[in-house]
């Protein structure tokens, strides 16, 4: 396993372990009871406007649960890649099936707070622009878009023919 990936995961686990007891012990809002979960966009006026797809920041208040979803590729239940070597079709396949996975776990698109993109280095600029268009369409009905994580470009992904993988963070 890549040392930086392992270190990042470990740092996340430690930060959640430290922060979660403090957040939940305080009742989530302090000063008079629990307040409902909220997700608020935090635009950056010094950065380009990508608000159709993601926000530069998202403030989460009064969270009950954090749901970290491992990287999803365009594979079926047997692990076979659908649309080998076609990153745009793979992205559409992932998005077409993602709502079911979210719903099976008690979530929906409105609960997505962060998305991480991983693509192979042979994804073209045209492919990438089409992928961004697919994400813009997917998040069109969502009032507060998630924060985008790092776009990682790699030589290859786990399964031959796999060109894209997306990790999602959700909160309630």
N, C-alpha and C positions, 0 to 999 in steps of 0.2 A: 504494500500500500504506500502511496506517496506520503512522505513525511509531512508536507504542508497540509494535506487533506486530513491526516490523522490529528495534527496539532489543532487545526481549525475546529474539528469535531470535539476534541477534548476541551478547548476553550469555551465553546458553546455550552457544553454540558456543565462545566464549572460555573459559568455565569448564570445559567438557569437555576442551578442548585443553590447559588448564593442569593439571587434576586427573588425567586419564587416564594420562599417562606416569608420574606419581608412584605411582599405585595399582598399575599393572601392573609397574613396575620393582621395586617392593618385594616382589613375589611375593604380594601380596594379603593376607598375614596376618602377615608378619614373624615372626621367631623360630622358624624351623624348618619351612619348607615351606608348601605351599598348603593352605588349609582350604576346605571346600565352600561354595558359595553359600548364603546364608541371607537370609531376609526375615522381619523381626520387627515386630509391631505396637508402636506407641508411643502408647498411649491418653493422652488429656488429661483428668484428673479434674475440671478446671474447665470442661469443655465438654459439651454434650449427647452422649449415646451414640447414635451412628449406625453402630455396628460391624456391623450387618447389611448395610450398603451400602459404607462406607468407614471408614478409620482416619484419625485426625488426623495421624498420622505413621507412616512405615514406614522402618525401618532396613535398609539393604542392605549386606551384607558379602561380600567376595570375588567381586565381579561380573566376569564375563568379557566380557559384551556388553550394550550398551544399545540398545534398538530403539525408536525414536521413530516413532509412526504418525500420519500426517497426519489431519486431520479427516475422518471418514467420515460421509456422509449416506446417506439411503435411496435411492440411485440404482443403476440397473442398469449393465451394461457399456457401454451407449450414452450414459449420462449422464441418462437419463430418471428423474425422481423417481417413486418408488413411493409410493402413498398421499398424494398432494398435500394439503397443508394439514391433515394429521392427525399431530400430533407423537407421539402414543402409538403408533400403528401404524408410523410411521417408526422409532421407537426399537426396537420389536419386530423389525422387518425387519433393522435393523442388527445387533442382538444375535443373531438367528437365523443370520446369515451371517458373523459375526465369527470364530467358532471355526475356520472353514475357512481364512480369511486368516491367522490366527495359526498354525495347523498347517502351512500352506504355507511359512511362514517359520521353522519349528522352535520354535514357542512354544505355550503354552496359557494358560488363564485364571489358573493359579497364578503365572505369570510377570508378570502385570500389576501394576505398582507405582504407577501414577498415572493418573488419568482427568480430562480437562478437558471440561466441559459448555458448549456454546454453544446458545442457544435464541433464537428470535425473541420480540419483546415481546408477541405475541398468544397465546403459550402460557399457558393459564389455570392457576390454582392447582390445579384438579382434574386437569388434564393432567399437571402437574408431579408431583403426588402419585402418579399412576398410573405415571409414568416411574420415580420412585424405587422403586416396587414391582417394576417389571420388572428394574431393576438389582439389587435385593435378591435376587430369584429367580436372576438370572444368576450372582451371586457366592455364592449359598448353599453350593455345594460347595467353595468356596475357604477354606482355613483362615485365611490372613492376607489380609484385604481390602486393596485398594490405598488409597493416600492420594488424597483428592479434591483436584482443583485448583480454580481459580476457576470459578464459574458466571457465564458471560457472557450478558447479555441484549442483543440487537442488533435493529436495525430490520428487517434482511433478511439472508439468506444468499445464497450464490453463484447458486443456481438457483431460479427461481420455483417456489413451492409447497414448498420445503425449509424445515422448521421447526426441525430439530435437527441437531446435528453433534457428534461425540465424537472427541477426540484421546486416544490411549492411549500410555502409556510402558510398556515391558516391560524386564526385565533377567533375565540368567542368570549 
